[in-house]
Amino acid sequence: MLLGLRISNVAVIEEVEVAFGAGLTVLTGETGAGKSILVDALGLLLGGRADADVIRAGCEEASVEGVFARTPALETRLEELGLPDLGEEVLVRRVLGRTGRGKAYVNGSLVTVGVLGKLTRGAVDIAGQHEHVSLFDSGLHRVLLDRYGNLEDVLAAFFREYTGLREMDARMEALGGDEAKVRERAEFLRFQLDEITRLDPEADEDARLDAERKRLGGAEKLKRHASEAELLVSGEEQSAVETVGRALGLVHESVKCDATLAPVAQALSTALSELEEAQRRLNRYVEGLESDPSRLADVEERLDALKRLCRKHGTHLEGLLKKRGEIEVELGTLENRKEILEELAADRRKVEERARKAAAALTRARAASAVTFAAQVREGLGQLAMGKAAFEVRVTPSDSLRPDGMDDVEFFFSANPGEPPRALAKVASGGEASRLLLALKKALADSDGGGCYILDEADAGVSGAIADVVGRMIKDVSSHRQVLCITHLPQVAAYADAHLLIRKGLKGERTVSEVVVLDAGAERTRELARMMSGVEVTREALGAAEALVRSANRALGTRARRESGPEGAPRGRLRRTA
């Protein structure tokens, strides 16, 4: 949902800030007052094409900022695109420069326009400007049909089979290719395996050899130090053993007079035992330590061989041992390639058969959903004074299996009787696009993931009772999603939860557009009357406007609208600065 929009120095808008709530917000005003500028500015936040001509004369840059409620879809996209997630709201900003160089930001982080478009795609649908109407993007038609028909389980069942088929193809591809290349690969693997096998490394062997190398290399030094240590411990009159022994004898004599020295005697006794044990170990170490230049050379040669082989394979010893196992497995597979390929081919035929059965079931489910969906859309078009219009959902199976099945899905439309339906984006004018979008949205209301719909003059070409139907339908859609509707019909505006008036005025000698929030009651009634009667608002027009509001309330069966909107959500707050 769009929570707020701030526009600075765009066309005739100097600076406006508008907050939006849930439900239906209508934008009204004289032709040329700047209603479409708000829609164009919002399109920039969706990654739309920027033109320096939209920058207000005399200004070097223009900016548009929008605040969106963070939906689960936006939260996922923020994570996928590596963008900061600041909580319950997502702030998007687009800056246009007079030199043509612009910037885009998401939650304060600088991004490309492409990333901005990926983030906001589908968050807002704008009818009337095809480059921003996600429903008119044929690439999304299959997704919308699947969502409408609740086909997620059928699609998931097919995708499991499709994934198995792709895995089978990958295994066969690894075994396939030119025979000469396969033989060359096998020979190379045999060479690598023979090289590793000849050396026959063991786990942690390098660490053990390195420790032995250090010991052998320092044998003379170690022997000298150990012998000196042994003498210091027990080999001389002033040795540690002799000194501690004398101290122990003195303390033993003292214990006879003062028993509190008993712990000291015990400590000295323990120390003496430890020293004697250390002396015995040093003695054994010195006797067993021999200098062995031949063994040292062997150890160094073995270590060098291990290091060279590890460097050659770009890994450590543990990785080398793992690679030996992988080579053995791959070599065994290649040597039995023909038999394995035959087995895989037989298995693949079975997997492909299951995948095609699942794809056929998906095609049937889509075809059934397409009939119902098209009928609902045509019903909606009929209510919108387009009863003669044609709308089709074409599900065209192909022979190739894709991750989404084997169907091409596209919406086709014709507004004029006798004209064959054509691809959606090629045939709908602005007003037709808005009404078609409305019919589509009504059909998709329970399944569509879009959070905000912008209807740019959805009432174009209708009047009277049909206009009232348009208003009711838009209001119905707004009970599921936020709707911002530009309208010239009071019958539509009467159903609004919030009403914004866009009007032109003079500031100094320059024209500016401003947005005024109309309070429920007299302000809104007067605007409805203006829409009925033109520049001069008559008493009769005011009475008709009041009757129109009462009629809309009766039709909806609701209590008088509150400006705070559903659950107290703020509606239409505006701050305008110079």
RATA-V54570 format. One record per helix or strand of 3 or more residues. SS is the DSSP state (helix for helix, strand for strand). FROM is the first residue (numbers start at 1). LEN is the number of residues. If there is no record, write none. Layout:
{{SS/FROM/LEN} {SS/FROM/LEN}}
This chain:
{{strand/2/9} {strand/13/7} {strand/24/5} {helix/35/11} {helix/52/3} {strand/61/9} {helix/72/9} {strand/89/9} {strand/103/4} {strand/109/3} {helix/113/8} {strand/124/4} {helix/130/3} {helix/134/3} {helix/138/11} {helix/152/24} {helix/179/21} {helix/205/13} {helix/219/17} {helix/240/16} {helix/259/30} {helix/293/21} {helix/317/19} {helix/337/47} {strand/390/13} {strand/405/10} {helix/424/4} {helix/430/15} {strand/452/5} {helix/464/15} {strand/482/5} {helix/490/4} {strand/498/10} {strand/510/9} {helix/522/12} {helix/539/18} {helix/566/3}}
